[in-house]
Amino acid sequence: MRGMQGTVATYDAATRSGTLLLDDGTELAFPARAFDASGLRLLRLGQRLRVDTDAAGEVVRVTLPTMA
């Protein structure tokens, strides 16, 4: 799995999916299953997230970033 960080650009609570604006400026969509895997209950625009992708580049989970 590959991890990246970004901010929530869009989020639809009804579908539990949305898009992130990654640190490099690209947008990355995340599906409901990635949000469901997070354990989070809601997201807000501008919230900072970590996103994990599989080998094919598909988002598998969004989580809150951890501080080192």
Secondary structure, DSSP 4 states (H G I P E B T S, - for coil): -EEEEEEEEEEETTTTEEEEEETTS-EEEE-HHHHHTTT-S---TT-EEEEEE-TTS-EEEEE-----
